[in-house]
Amino acid sequence: MRLTRGWVYPLMAFAVLLMTGRSAWAADACSLLTPSEAASALGVPEVNAGGNANRCSWNSKKYVKGAGQLTIVIEGASDGAKMMNQGTAVSGVGDEALQTTVGTGAVLHVRKGSTWFVVNVHGVPLPQATQVEQAVAKKVAAKL
């Protein structure tokens, strides 16, 4: 297959995105919070963690009424909410942060340096979720 000039720049852009995304995932998402930090954020004694290189979720090991689930996703060099001008600016978290609302839940999008990550707490009331998301995001940003 012969590539025309029209394909060169899109392919280069795609390669750059892959390289920047992969380097952003060099830190395992589950390593960004200790089990005790995640348990404290959720208000439970112990947590289970699971995920992959760019995503980690924590939930209570034992049923605790009202305990939610905490998820962190490392997005890489770009963020969907930022690109689409969604969300409300949040100060004091990372280098830049946006709070979006999805249904009855909230998602905090944070940039630290050239890396965007998302913190989401669901299964708890919205005011509690946003408070926990911001506290967790500050800890995560400090480690990136």
C-alpha positions as CSV (number, residue, x, y, z in Angstrom):
1,M,0.0,0.0,0.0
2,R,1.4,3.4,-1.0
3,L,0.7,6.3,1.4
4,T,-0.2,9.6,0.0
5,R,0.9,12.9,1.5
6,G,-2.6,13.3,2.9
7,W,-2.0,10.4,5.3
8,V,1.4,11.5,6.6
9,Y,0.3,14.2,9.1
10,P,-2.6,12.2,10.6
11,L,-0.4,9.2,11.0
12,M,2.3,11.3,12.7
13,A,-0.3,12.9,15.0
14,F,-1.7,9.5,15.9
15,A,1.8,8.2,16.7
16,V,2.5,11.3,18.9
17,L,-0.8,10.7,20.8
18,L,0.1,7.0,21.3
19,M,3.6,7.9,22.6
20,T,2.3,10.7,25.0
21,G,-0.5,8.5,26.2
22,R,1.8,5.6,26.9
23,S,4.3,7.7,28.9
24,A,1.5,9.2,31.0
25,W,0.5,5.6,31.9
26,A,4.0,4.8,33.1
27,A,2.6,5.1,36.7
28,D,0.2,2.3,37.5
29,A,-3.2,4.0,38.4
30,C,-3.6,1.8,41.5
31,S,-0.2,3.0,42.8
32,L,-1.5,6.6,43.0
33,L,-3.3,5.9,46.3
34,T,-2.4,3.6,49.1
35,P,-5.1,1.2,50.3
36,S,-5.4,3.2,53.5
37,E,-5.8,6.5,51.6
38,A,-8.5,5.0,49.4
39,A,-10.3,3.5,52.5
40,S,-10.1,6.8,54.3
41,A,-11.6,8.6,51.3
42,L,-14.5,6.2,51.1
43,G,-14.9,6.1,54.9
44,V,-14.5,2.3,55.1
45,P,-12.0,0.1,57.1
46,E,-10.5,-1.8,54.1
47,V,-10.8,-1.6,50.3
48,N,-10.4,-3.9,47.3
49,A,-8.6,-2.4,44.3
50,G,-8.6,-3.5,40.7
51,G,-7.9,-2.1,37.3
52,N,-5.3,-1.9,34.6
53,A,-2.4,0.5,33.8
54,N,-4.5,3.6,33.3
55,R,-7.6,2.8,35.5
56,C,-8.1,1.8,39.1
57,S,-11.3,1.4,41.2
58,W,-11.5,0.9,44.9
59,N,-14.5,-0.3,46.9
60,S,-15.2,-1.6,50.4
61,K,-14.0,-5.1,51.1
62,K,-17.1,-5.6,53.3
63,Y,-20.5,-4.1,52.8
64,V,-20.8,-0.7,54.4
65,K,-24.1,1.1,54.0
66,G,-23.6,4.3,52.0
67,A,-20.0,3.5,51.0
68,G,-19.3,4.4,47.4
69,Q,-16.8,3.4,44.8
70,L,-13.7,5.5,43.9
71,T,-12.2,5.4,40.4
72,I,-9.1,7.1,38.9
73,V,-8.4,7.1,35.2
74,I,-5.2,8.5,33.8
75,E,-6.2,10.0,30.5
76,G,-2.8,11.1,29.1
77,A,-2.1,14.4,27.3
78,S,-5.7,15.4,26.6
79,D,-9.1,15.4,28.3
80,G,-12.5,15.1,26.7
81,A,-14.3,17.6,29.0
82,K,-11.6,20.2,28.4
83,M,-11.6,19.7,24.6
84,M,-15.4,20.1,24.5
85,N,-15.4,23.2,26.9
86,Q,-17.5,21.3,29.5
87,G,-17.4,21.6,33.3
88,T,-16.8,24.3,35.9
89,A,-13.3,25.4,36.8
90,V,-12.1,24.2,40.2
91,S,-9.2,26.1,41.8
92,G,-6.5,24.6,44.1
93,V,-6.4,21.2,42.5
94,G,-3.5,20.3,40.2
95,D,-2.5,22.8,37.5
96,E,-6.1,22.9,36.1
97,A,-9.3,21.2,37.1
98,L,-12.9,21.0,35.8
99,Q,-15.9,19.5,37.6
100,T,-18.5,17.9,35.4
101,T,-21.8,16.4,36.3
102,V,-23.0,13.2,34.8
103,G,-26.6,12.3,35.7
104,T,-26.7,12.5,39.5
105,G,-22.9,12.1,39.9
106,A,-19.8,14.2,39.4
107,V,-16.5,13.7,37.7
108,L,-13.4,15.8,38.5
109,H,-11.0,16.2,35.5
110,V,-7.5,17.3,36.6
111,R,-4.3,18.3,34.7
112,K,-1.0,18.0,36.4
113,G,1.8,19.0,34.1
114,S,1.0,17.5,30.8
115,T,-1.1,14.6,32.2
116,W,-4.8,14.6,32.6
117,F,-6.6,12.3,35.1
118,V,-10.2,11.8,36.2
119,V,-11.4,11.1,39.7
120,N,-14.9,9.8,40.2
121,V,-16.8,8.8,43.3
122,H,-20.2,7.3,42.8
123,G,-22.8,5.8,45.1
124,V,-22.7,8.7,47.5
125,P,-24.6,12.0,47.6
126,L,-23.2,14.6,45.1
127,P,-21.8,17.1,47.7
128,Q,-19.9,14.2,49.4
129,A,-18.7,12.9,46.0
130,T,-17.3,16.3,44.9
131,Q,-15.6,16.8,48.3
132,V,-13.9,13.4,48.2
133,E,-12.9,13.8,44.5
134,Q,-11.1,17.0,45.3
135,A,-9.3,15.6,48.3
136,V,-8.2,12.5,46.3
137,A,-7.2,14.6,43.3
138,K,-4.8,16.7,45.4
139,K,-3.1,13.5,46.7
140,V,-2.9,12.0,43.2
141,A,-1.6,15.3,41.7
142,A,1.2,15.5,44.3
143,K,2.4,12.0,43.1
144,L,2.5,12.9,39.4
